[in-house]
Amino acid sequence: MSFDEMTGQPGSGEVRESYRALARWLDESPPDLLEARARQAEFFFRRMGITFALYGEHNTSERLIPFDIVPRILSAREWRMMEAGLVQRVHALNLFLADIYGAQECIRAGIIPADIVLTNPYFRPEMTGWRPPGDIWVHIAGIDLVRTGEDAFYVLEDNARTPSGVSYMLENREMMMRLFPDLFSEHRVRPVDTYTDLLLQTLKDAAPASAAREPCVVVLTPGPYNSAYYEHSFLADKLGVELVEGSDLYVDNAQVFMRTTQGPCKVDVIYRRVDDDFLDPLTFNPDSALGVPGLMLAYQAGHVTLANAVGTGVADDKAVYTYMPEIIRFFTGEDPILHNVPTWRCREPDALKEVLSRLDELVVKEVGGSGGYGMLVGPAATQEEIEIFRRKLIADPAAFIAQPTLQLSTAPTLCGTQLAGRHVDLRPFVLTGPQGARATPGGLTRVALKEGSLVVNSSQGGGTKDTWVLDA
Amino acid sequence: MLARSADNLFWVGRYVERADFIARILEASLRLSVVPSREDNADQVWRSALDSSGAGALFDASGRTLDELAVREFLAFNSENPSSICNCIIRARTNARAVRTALTVELWEGINGAWNALEDQGRPARRAEFAEFLSWVKSVTVAVEGAASRSMLRNDAYWFLRLGAAIERADNTARLLDVKYHLLLPEDEPVGGQLDYYQWTTLLRQVSALTAYRWVYRDSVKPWLVADLLVLNRQMPRSLASCQGAIVDALERLAADYGRRGPAQRLAAARLGQLESASINAIFQSGLHEFIEEFLAANNQLGQAITEQYLS
């Protein structure tokens, strides 16, 4: 039986402390109120064009991410623990990246096998010996957490490249405050809208030493056809900076300029939502039309900062993930506050053997996959799907990891006219600047709307909830 | 602002205006095609609708047979015709989406709402329903224009939007005037006869100016006065002179905001000067058709100057 965020154990008749006021309110609300509010929310999201695009769909290429109006609530105590763990983990990620592109002491000390780092598809040899301003590699991180019990929180994966979803965190809060002002007056919910100010400050602080006193910051998007384009335009708007595509920028004399109606304008910091491979056709993928020719030259000359830095993908690789507890201990000298999900590295023969014998109960993931693509959820898979994965695993074991199928916690969710428990995860966002790492209280709660489903990804039919951290 | 953003705004303005223009052409053609006359008249009406929308060559190349239904489908719904009404709405929305943050909520909702509603409109073939579709298109452009003018800051974003609309409208009025010269009058029809009268009044209807004509001239419909109204009259918002005035206004506001005039401003101001000093008699003497061709070419040239100066 899964842990329930509201009741602890479903059917226990208890309501956990942090949910008491909400439970009372839910009891007292007329039954059709929630339904009416849910319809209002959907109408508003659609009218605003808050959509995301699905890959591989032709017609209805713009979809709404379903929004559930019942908030997910975290107590002050729970958040304190998470926050400390997130700060510790992201700090370690930055130290790890500085090390592997620098002295490589963690490899020499045997903390992580050299080949996992050096032959990793996301490792960028070009960056070896290079130091970003302030030694910050991951300015913006999203850490996916799951919960299986009262005090059992696990990190499911680290997103250290271009984590998305923060616009939903912010929009969901706006929506909730509009729909349920009374609920906010009964709870002391810590605000999330500080995120955009902090993000702008983080980006400005990341500017090269040569930048103007008021650095020019831009958001770089692959364009309107990207699945997260709404988020890119939302962030540019909230930050008050230009949203640029590759073709709006050019490099001259190792400096980056954007084309404006008043001529060229020098750019100091690029919050890029474009993957490494597509940044610069001269250095990486020559077929990329998204990038800026010569950008890497300007970057390595230190005339422009990219956030996140180039080469951070190696830190959110799922094979590297399995070494995170050791990495945290090595770089911080502390025990990890947030634990990894126990994970089998299929590259190790013993582990592979065990995984193959238990495919029907495990979750198997491609080390390079993301967004819920390329994974097997054993208990939910057909025999045929399992056999396909068995062949893949035998052919290339190092490309996979496996984890037990976690009973993710459930949270009350409006399903039709009824409230019912649905499995959730949580993606908090962590920004790193000269003052260190800071986590915005809360994050994006994703919810698997299908009964019993454990897959929360929006590309697989997941929805989102507002996440409240109570200020006690 | 980003040159690309300015370009997107400029084309939002153009596509919205173009959708409106195509709707008006179709509306007027529907009316004209039912005028009792020689048998081949109807086809001529649809031929000229194609030509004045600038889609004639594309239609011919597609191998379609010219008839009312084919032309209506091509101009209103066809996905291969870049200037079909549906494509104009889709493209206006695509351009608007790319500059979502430069638009007010009202303006975005107007454009996005039209795009969302496009599917529900269907592709009506029956005349009465088709006419309703055309009214819907016109109501969209009115709503979008209203949203822009009521809610946007008067900054460069607004002026690029207006500039695109003014350039497009000038182009459209000139093409509409050309209709008269593409429609060959029947040889045995005396000038000023029944058919002529329908054609000129239809032209006035296309620019919603039949009532305006009577208010301005207090006279029966005469071709040279129609030309005067659509070419030189500054009271008439779709006249070439009015459109040119709007172009100059938008360009001068941009120059003032940016503290710099350029080739586009000089070109536009010179054109306006010529229009202000022209008389309709002189234009008729040297040939209205030639005058319009020249206007279209100059408008095109100005569009290129604007692109070079601001949009690339």
Interface residues (C-beta under 8 A of the other chain):
Chain A: R46 R47 M48 G49 G223 P224 S233 A236 D237 E242 L243 V244 E245 S247 D248 M258 R259 T260 T261 Q262
Chain B: M1 L2 A3 R4 S5 A6 T94 R97 A98 R100 T101 V105 W108 E109 N112 G113 N116 D156 F160 L254 Y258 R260 Y310 L311 S312
